């Protein structure tokens, strides 16, 4: 565990999200849109979205069809458009227009689950949270760090195993899974943790 942790911190000491944003509001939206969608695709639609709705104030009053039109190339765009507007309305009404910066309040917003909240808090504020997406799930199971079948339980396993630097390790696992430890064709020849790998199977959360 310790060797794996140190290896990732050494290779990805400056790991950060590939989602493009300039403030907490933009990061939250990008993370919400990234569910079951690539960061590259999200980055293609967010500039127009941020220009049309620069804050929760404008987004809370947005027309559903207009938001959906902007993000229509993103997976599940109709549902995400509804969640974005509902999120903005709640932030305006209950949080005085300020995006909350704690897990409980973030998760009270429409379309924001534990994984999304943890990503936002870890990325923007450097808080010690682990988030498990498909890349993190696959990598952690291939390295024998977890045998849990769900993302939430895998998050618990990794949090218990690593304890600190969780926000950096999350992003490190994402980047490693995206470019090195790929689902179908992992690049094992030059892998810096190959000695710890227990399986090349394509693990997916249930």
Phi, psi and omega in degrees: 000311183296317181296319178296314180301310181296324180295318180291320179294329178287316183281335184229046185295336180248026183299135176209165183298152175267359174290139182263127182201164178236349179206177184297319178301312181293322178296316180300315179297315180299318179294318178299319181287336186283350179301121180056035179210152181283151176298323180301316179294317179301316181296341179281332184258337186293327180304315179292323180293315180293327179291318180287325184227081186289351178204173179296335179300311179288319183293327181294338180256008186289152173279131183304315181298324181292318178294316180299323180296321181292322186255019188297341179274356179270145179301141179054043188297326180296312179295320180292324178297317178298316181294322180298314181293318179295321177300312182297319179298317181292321178298319180292317186280315188260341184235022175053035176078007180251127177297125181295151184240034172224154188300315184300311182290322177299318181288348177279350180276145180301133176080007181243105177266187183297319180298312181297317179299316181295321178297314181298312183292323180288318183286311188277322185248358179068023180288153187278073179235140172260139175234140184243108172257192183296324179293312181297319179299311182298311182297314182296327179281324177295328180270002177072022181277343180205149174239008182290151185267344181248158179295320182296316180291327176294321176302317179297318180297315182291321178298317179292322183287317186266326176068310181228175184058027186295323181294321177290317181296324177301307181295325178297316179294323178298309182295319178297317180289328182285321188246340183244298184270061185294157184299309187262326182227073179297141181269080189281339186299323181241031182279129184282351176238024182302327182293344180259354185291133180250346181197148176255010181296152180269083182292138176227140179293147180257000000 
